[in-house]
Amino acid sequence: MAATASAEIYKHADKEGRITYSNTPTKGAKKLYLDPSPAQPRPTVATPDGFPKVARKVQQQRDLKRREILAEELAAEEKLLSDARQALKQGEASYEALKVNPAQSRHNVVNSEEQMKKLREQVLLHENNIVALKRELAN
């Protein structure tokens, strides 16, 4: 059963003739009495003639296999995320050592900054992949 929304609507015309509609009454506004619109039925999509039908058991097997594949992908992504975080942690330690050592060239520091950016992007990529896989598994 569809719920209908209702509110009082007021129409006001200012001195220049501009019309304003509002749900709060203002001086000179007139209350409008509107019939509620009927709920729109959801369109049905007809299955084309000759469209192959899949038996319930076959579909359940496919769904189970899909979930297994997603679970395997999730486990792999979690491992990749762990590895990426470890690489980032090691990279941060190396980067900090470069920054405090004045004998290091600016070129090495810049290269290290670029490498740190790539490592952060890898961590973010794997985090996003895990979120997407978990969302897909929840469906």
C-alpha positions in Angstrom: 0.0 0.0 0.0 1.5 3.3 -1.0 1.6 6.2 1.4 0.5 9.7 0.3 2.2 12.9 1.4 0.2 15.9 2.1 0.9 19.5 3.1 -0.9 22.8 3.0 0.2 24.8 0.1 -0.1 28.6 -0.2 0.1 30.8 -3.3 1.2 34.4 -3.1 1.6 37.1 -5.8 3.8 40.0 -4.9 3.5 43.6 -6.2 5.4 42.8 -9.4 3.2 39.8 -10.1 5.8 37.1 -9.2 4.1 34.0 -7.9 5.5 32.2 -4.9 4.3 28.8 -3.6 5.0 27.9 0.0 4.0 25.6 2.8 3.9 28.5 5.3 1.1 31.0 5.2 2.1 34.6 4.5 0.1 37.8 4.5 -2.0 37.9 1.3 -1.3 34.3 0.4 -4.2 32.1 -0.5 -4.5 28.5 0.5 -4.7 26.0 -2.4 -6.9 23.0 -2.1 -5.5 20.2 -4.3 -6.7 16.7 -4.8 -4.0 14.2 -3.8 -2.5 12.5 -6.9 -3.0 8.8 -7.0 -0.1 6.6 -6.3 1.7 5.6 -9.5 1.8 1.9 -10.0 5.2 0.4 -10.6 5.7 -0.5 -14.2 6.0 -4.2 -14.9 8.6 -5.5 -17.2 7.4 -8.3 -19.3 9.7 -11.2 -20.0 10.1 -11.5 -23.7 8.7 -14.6 -25.4 11.3 -17.3 -25.7 13.5 -15.8 -23.0 15.3 -18.7 -21.3 14.0 -19.6 -17.8 16.4 -20.8 -15.1 15.2 -23.4 -12.7 15.2 -22.3 -9.0 17.8 -24.9 -8.0 20.1 -23.9 -10.8 19.8 -20.2 -9.8 20.5 -21.0 -6.2 23.6 -22.9 -7.2 24.8 -19.9 -9.3 24.1 -17.6 -6.4 26.1 -19.8 -4.1 29.0 -20.0 -6.5 28.9 -16.2 -6.9 29.1 -15.7 -3.2 32.0 -18.2 -3.0 33.9 -16.2 -5.6 33.2 -12.9 -3.9 34.3 -14.4 -0.6 37.6 -15.5 -2.2 38.1 -12.1 -3.8 37.4 -10.5 -0.4 40.0 -12.7 1.3 42.6 -11.9 -1.4 41.9 -8.1 -1.1 42.2 -8.2 2.7 45.6 -9.9 2.2 46.6 -7.3 -0.4 45.5 -4.5 1.9 47.6 -6.0 4.8 50.6 -6.1 2.5 50.0 -2.6 1.2 49.7 -1.2 4.8 52.9 -3.0 5.7 54.7 -1.5 2.7 53.3 1.9 3.5 54.6 1.6 7.1 58.0 0.7 5.9 58.0 3.5 3.3 57.0 6.0 6.0 60.0 4.9 8.1 62.4 5.3 5.2 60.9 8.6 4.2 61.3 10.0 7.8 64.9 8.8 7.8 65.5 10.7 4.5 64.0 13.9 5.8 66.1 14.0 9.0 69.4 13.2 7.2 70.7 16.5 5.6 73.2 14.5 3.5 70.4 13.1 1.4 69.8 14.9 -1.9 66.5 16.7 -2.6 66.1 14.3 -5.5 65.9 11.3 -3.1 63.4 13.1 -1.0 61.2 13.9 -4.0 61.4 10.3 -5.2 60.5 9.1 -1.8 57.5 11.4 -1.7 56.3 10.1 -5.0 56.7 6.5 -3.7 54.7 7.4 -0.6 51.9 8.7 -2.7 51.8 5.5 -4.7 51.8 3.4 -1.5 48.9 5.5 -0.1 47.0 5.1 -3.3 47.4 1.3 -3.1 46.1 1.2 0.4 43.1 3.3 -0.6 42.5 1.1 -3.7 42.4 -2.1 -1.6 40.2 -0.4 1.1 37.7 0.6 -1.6 37.7 -2.8 -3.1 37.0 -4.4 0.2 34.0 -2.0 0.8 32.6 -2.9 -2.6 33.0 -6.6 -2.1 31.3 -6.5 1.3 28.5 -4.4 -0.2 28.1 -7.0 -3.0 28.1 -9.9 -0.5 25.4 -8.2 1.6 23.1 -8.3 -1.4 
